[in-house]
C-alpha cells in the first residue's frame, strides 16, 4: 500500500466470544448479532478511524491507530439487549495523508446517517473529531438545513490549536472554521478541562469562540450543579448534537492507555451520569470515542472502559 492511501475493511473475524447455548434468545452478545454494514437502514452502526497521524503531528505518543480493533475485541463479549440490528462499517486507515482520510471518513459517516442509522465511531486519535463532525454536518445540511448543531466534548484538553496542519490538537478549531465557512453558529462545550494542560493561548481562543468550559476540579460527586447546568445549556441551545469522548478525560488509573494520561480527571461514574443526561435528550446524531492506545494500556483496562462507554452510546435510540 502506497503512502497516503486509505483502506476501508470490514474484518468480522474480530467478533468472537462466549456463547450461552442454554440461555435462549435473550442471552445475546455483541459478537453474535453484529453484521457487516452494506448500506442497511435503521440499525446501530459502528465505524473505526484507525489513525494516530494526528497524535504524531501533535508530538504525542503514537499507537492509537490500533484502538478500533482493541475496542471491538473488548466489546465483542458484552451483552446486547437492543432489538435494533447492529452493524460494523469497518475502518478508515490513515497513513500520512490525514486530511484525505478525514474527508473519506466524513463521507462514510454521512452515508450511514443518511440511512437512518444511529452511529458510534471509534478511534484512533482525536483527529477523529473533525472527521466525525464534518460528516455529521454534511448529513444535517442535507436533511435539516435550518437546524442548529452543537458539540459536547469530554476532554482534559480543549483541542483548539491553530496549527498549519491537522493534528489531534486541532479538531475543534477546524470545526469552528467549518461552521464559519458554512455560516453556522459554533456551539462547543468541553467538560473535564484541565487548567494545567491547556495554555493561556488556548483559553483565549476558547473565549473568542464562546466555548463553554467546565474544569475537572469543578466536577465532583458532592457537587454536580455546574456540570449538569452546562450540559443542559448545551442540549437546549441546539437541535442536534455531536458527542465525543477523549479517554484522557478519565483518571490515569481508569484510563492508562492514552497518549496523555490525566493526573486528576473525571471519575467514570460521573462521566456516565453526564453521558446519560446527554443521550436522554435524543438529540445525539453522531458519537465517538477517541485516544485509546493499546500499546500503553494495562490489562486492557482502558479498552474495557471504552467498550462500556461504547455500549452505553450504542443503546441510544
C-alpha positions as CSV (number, residue, x, y, z in Angstrom):
1,X,0.0,0.0,0.0
2,X,1.4,3.4,-1.0
3,X,1.9,6.2,1.4
4,X,-1.2,8.3,1.8
5,X,-3.5,5.6,0.7
6,X,-6.5,4.6,2.9
7,X,-8.5,1.4,3.0
8,X,-11.9,0.5,4.3
9,X,-12.1,-3.1,5.5
10,X,-14.7,-5.0,7.5
11,X,-12.9,-7.8,9.4
12,X,-15.6,-9.8,11.0
13,X,-13.1,-12.3,12.4
14,X,-12.5,-9.9,15.3
15,X,-16.0,-10.6,16.5
16,X,-16.0,-13.7,18.7
17,X,-16.7,-14.6,22.3
18,X,-18.8,-16.6,24.7
19,X,-22.0,-18.3,23.6
20,X,-24.6,-19.3,26.2
21,X,-26.4,-22.0,24.4
22,X,-28.7,-22.9,27.3
23,X,-29.9,-19.4,28.0
24,X,-32.1,-18.9,25.0
25,X,-32.6,-15.9,22.6
26,X,-32.2,-13.3,25.4
27,X,-28.5,-14.2,26.0
28,X,-27.1,-12.5,23.0
29,X,-23.7,-10.7,23.0
30,X,-22.3,-8.2,20.5
31,X,-20.4,-10.8,18.5
32,X,-23.5,-12.9,18.0
33,X,-25.6,-10.1,16.4
34,X,-23.3,-7.9,14.6
35,X,-23.1,-8.0,10.8
36,X,-21.1,-6.1,8.1
37,X,-22.6,-2.8,7.1
38,X,-23.6,-2.8,3.5
39,X,-26.0,0.1,3.3
40,X,-28.7,-1.3,5.6
41,X,-31.2,1.1,7.1
42,X,-32.4,1.9,10.6
43,X,-29.8,0.0,12.6
44,X,-27.0,0.7,15.0
45,X,-23.6,1.0,13.2
46,X,-20.1,1.5,14.4
47,X,-17.1,2.6,12.3
48,X,-13.4,3.0,13.1
49,X,-10.9,5.7,12.4
50,X,-7.6,3.9,12.6
51,X,-5.3,6.9,12.9
52,X,-2.5,8.2,15.0
53,X,-1.0,10.5,12.4
54,X,-2.7,13.4,14.2
55,X,-1.1,12.3,17.5
56,X,2.3,12.1,15.9
57,X,2.0,15.6,14.4
58,X,0.9,16.8,17.9
59,X,4.1,15.4,19.4
60,X,2.1,12.7,21.3
61,X,2.8,9.0,22.0
62,X,1.7,7.0,18.9
63,X,-0.2,3.8,18.9
64,X,-3.9,4.9,18.8
65,X,-4.3,3.6,15.3
66,X,-4.8,0.1,16.9
67,X,-7.6,1.5,19.1
68,X,-10.6,0.5,16.9
69,X,-9.6,-3.2,16.9
70,X,-8.9,-3.2,20.6
71,X,-12.3,-1.7,21.4
72,X,-14.1,-4.2,19.2
73,X,-12.4,-7.1,20.9
74,X,-13.3,-5.6,24.3
75,X,-17.0,-5.0,23.4
76,X,-17.5,-8.3,21.5
77,X,-18.4,-10.3,24.6
78,X,-20.6,-7.7,26.2
79,X,-24.4,-8.2,26.3
80,X,-26.6,-6.9,23.6
81,X,-30.2,-6.3,24.7
82,X,-31.4,-3.9,22.0
83,X,-33.9,-5.1,19.3
84,X,-32.1,-2.9,16.7
85,X,-29.9,-4.5,14.2
86,X,-26.1,-4.0,14.8
87,X,-23.6,-3.4,12.0
88,X,-19.8,-2.9,11.6
89,X,-18.8,-0.5,8.8
90,X,-15.1,-1.3,9.1
91,X,-12.2,1.1,9.4
92,X,-10.8,4.1,7.6
93,X,-7.0,3.8,7.9
94,X,-4.6,6.7,7.9
95,X,-1.0,6.6,6.9
96,X,0.4,10.1,6.2
97,X,-2.5,11.8,4.3
98,X,-4.6,12.6,7.4
99,X,-6.7,15.2,5.6
100,X,-7.8,12.9,2.9
101,X,-8.6,10.2,5.5
102,X,-10.7,12.7,7.4
103,X,-12.6,13.6,4.2
104,X,-13.2,9.9,3.4
105,X,-14.4,9.2,6.9
106,X,-16.8,12.2,6.8
107,X,-18.3,10.9,3.5
108,X,-18.9,7.4,5.1
109,X,-20.4,9.0,8.3
110,X,-22.8,11.0,6.2
111,X,-23.8,7.9,4.2
112,X,-24.5,5.9,7.3
113,X,-26.5,8.7,8.9
114,X,-28.4,9.2,5.6
115,X,-29.6,5.6,6.0
116,X,-31.3,6.4,9.3
117,X,-28.7,4.6,11.4
118,X,-27.5,5.6,14.8
119,X,-23.8,5.9,14.6
120,X,-20.9,5.5,17.0
121,X,-17.3,5.8,15.8
122,X,-14.1,4.6,17.5
123,X,-10.6,5.9,17.2
124,X,-7.8,6.5,16.8
125,X,-6.5,9.8,17.9
126,X,-8.8,12.8,18.5
127,X,-8.3,13.9,14.9
128,X,-11.4,11.8,14.5
129,X,-13.2,14.8,15.9
130,X,-13.1,16.9,12.7
131,X,-13.8,13.9,10.6
132,X,-16.9,12.9,12.6
133,X,-18.2,16.5,12.8
134,X,-17.7,17.1,9.0
135,X,-19.8,14.0,8.2
136,X,-22.4,15.0,10.8
137,X,-22.7,18.5,9.3
138,X,-22.9,17.1,5.8
139,X,-25.9,15.0,6.8
140,X,-27.6,17.7,8.8
141,X,-27.2,20.2,5.9
142,X,-28.9,17.9,3.5
143,X,-31.8,16.8,5.7
144,X,-32.2,19.6,8.3
145,X,-30.7,22.7,6.7
146,X,-32.1,25.1,9.3
147,X,-31.1,23.0,12.3
148,X,-28.7,24.2,15.0
149,X,-25.9,21.8,15.8
150,X,-23.6,21.6,18.8
151,X,-20.6,19.7,20.1
152,X,-20.2,18.2,23.6
153,X,-16.6,17.0,24.2
154,X,-15.5,15.2,27.4
155,X,-11.8,16.0,27.4
156,X,-8.9,17.2,29.5
157,X,-7.8,19.3,26.5
158,X,-9.6,22.0,24.5
159,X,-8.2,20.7,21.2
160,X,-8.4,24.2,19.7
161,X,-4.8,24.5,18.5
162,X,-4.4,26.7,15.4
163,X,-1.6,24.7,13.6
164,X,-0.6,24.7,10.0
165,X,-1.9,21.2,9.5
166,X,-4.5,18.9,11.1
167,X,-3.4,17.2,14.3
168,X,-5.1,15.6,17.3
169,X,-4.9,19.0,18.9
170,X,-6.7,21.0,16.2
171,X,-10.1,19.2,15.6
172,X,-12.4,21.7,17.3
173,X,-10.7,24.7,15.9
174,X,-11.2,23.1,12.5
175,X,-14.9,22.5,13.4
176,X,-15.2,26.2,14.2
177,X,-13.7,27.2,10.9
178,X,-16.0,24.8,9.1
179,X,-19.0,26.4,10.9
180,X,-17.7,29.8,9.8
181,X,-17.4,28.7,6.2
182,X,-21.0,27.4,6.3
183,X,-22.3,30.4,8.1
184,X,-23.4,28.3,11.1
185,X,-23.0,29.2,14.7
186,X,-20.3,27.3,16.6
187,X,-21.7,25.7,19.8
188,X,-18.9,23.9,21.7
189,X,-18.9,22.6,25.2
190,X,-15.8,21.0,26.7
191,X,-16.3,19.1,30.0
192,X,-13.4,18.0,32.3
193,X,-10.8,20.5,31.1
194,X,-7.5,20.6,33.0
195,X,-6.3,24.2,33.8
196,X,-2.8,22.8,33.8
197,X,-2.8,21.1,30.5
198,X,-4.0,23.9,28.3
199,X,-2.0,27.1,27.6
200,X,-3.2,30.7,28.0
201,X,-3.4,30.9,24.3
202,X,-5.8,28.1,24.1
203,X,-8.1,29.6,26.8
204,X,-8.1,32.9,25.0
205,X,-9.1,31.2,21.7
206,X,-11.8,29.3,23.6
207,X,-13.1,32.6,24.9
208,X,-13.2,34.1,21.4
209,X,-15.1,31.1,20.2
210,X,-17.6,31.3,23.1
211,X,-16.6,27.8,24.3
212,X,-18.4,26.6,27.4
213,X,-15.9,25.1,29.8
214,X,-16.3,23.0,32.9
215,X,-13.0,22.3,34.7
216,X,-12.2,18.9,36.0
217,X,-11.8,20.3,39.5
218,X,-15.4,21.6,39.4
219,X,-16.9,18.1,38.6
220,X,-17.2,16.4,41.9
221,X,-19.5,13.8,43.4
222,X,-20.5,16.2,46.1
223,X,-21.5,19.0,43.7
224,X,-22.6,18.3,40.1
225,X,-24.5,21.5,39.7
226,X,-22.1,23.3,37.4
227,X,-21.6,20.1,35.3
228,X,-25.4,19.4,34.9
229,X,-26.1,23.0,34.2
230,X,-23.5,23.2,31.4
231,X,-24.9,20.0,29.9
232,X,-28.5,21.3,30.0
233,X,-27.4,24.5,28.3
234,X,-25.5,22.7,25.6
235,X,-28.6,20.5,24.9
236,X,-31.1,23.3,25.0
237,X,-29.3,25.6,22.6
238,X,-29.3,23.2,19.6
239,X,-31.4,20.8,17.7
240,X,-28.8,18.1,17.1
241,X,-25.6,17.1,18.9
242,X,-22.2,15.6,18.1
243,X,-20.9,13.8,21.2
244,X,-17.3,12.9,21.6
245,X,-15.3,11.3,24.5
246,X,-11.5,11.6,24.7
247,X,-10.5,8.9,27.1
248,X,-7.8,11.1,28.6
249,X,-10.6,12.9,30.5
250,X,-10.7,9.9,32.9
251,X,-8.2,9.5,35.8
252,X,-5.0,7.7,34.8
253,X,-5.8,4.7,36.9
254,X,-9.0,4.2,35.0
255,X,-7.6,5.0,31.5
256,X,-3.8,4.4,31.5
257,X,-3.8,3.5,27.8
258,X,-3.9,7.0,26.3
259,X,-1.3,9.4,24.9
260,X,-1.6,11.8,27.7
261,X,-2.9,10.2,31.0
262,X,-4.7,12.6,33.4
263,X,-3.3,13.3,36.8
264,X,-6.8,14.1,38.1
265,X,-9.6,13.6,35.5
266,X,-13.3,13.0,35.8
267,X,-14.4,9.8,37.6
268,X,-16.1,7.2,35.4
269,X,-19.5,7.2,37.3
270,X,-19.7,11.0,37.0
271,X,-18.8,10.9,33.3
272,X,-21.5,8.2,32.8
273,X,-24.0,10.4,34.7
274,X,-23.4,13.3,32.3
275,X,-23.4,10.9,29.3
276,X,-26.8,9.5,30.2
277,X,-28.2,13.1,30.6
278,X,-27.0,13.9,27.1
279,X,-28.2,10.7,25.5
280,X,-31.6,11.0,27.1
281,X,-32.1,14.3,25.2
282,X,-32.5,12.2,22.0
283,X,-30.5,14.9,20.2
284,X,-27.3,12.9,19.6
285,X,-26.9,12.1,15.9
286,X,-23.2,11.3,16.0
287,X,-21.0,10.0,18.8
288,X,-17.4,8.8,19.1
289,X,-14.6,7.7,21.4
290,X,-11.0,8.7,20.9
291,X,-7.5,8.2,22.1
292,X,-7.3,4.6,23.1
293,X,-3.7,3.5,22.7
294,X,-3.5,-0.3,23.3
295,X,0.4,-0.2,23.4
296,X,0.2,1.9,26.6
297,X,-2.8,0.1,28.2
298,X,-2.5,-2.2,31.2
299,X,-4.5,-5.4,31.3
300,X,-6.9,-3.9,28.7
301,X,-8.3,-1.6,31.4
302,X,-8.8,1.3,29.1
303,X,-10.2,-0.8,26.3
304,X,-12.7,-2.3,28.7
305,X,-13.7,1.2,29.8
306,X,-14.1,2.3,26.2
307,X,-16.2,-0.8,25.5
308,X,-18.5,0.1,28.4
309,X,-18.9,3.6,27.1
310,X,-19.5,2.4,23.5
311,X,-22.2,0.1,24.8
312,X,-23.9,3.0,26.6
313,X,-23.7,5.1,23.4
314,X,-25.0,2.4,21.2
315,X,-28.0,1.9,23.4
316,X,-29.5,5.3,22.4
317,X,-32.5,5.4,20.1
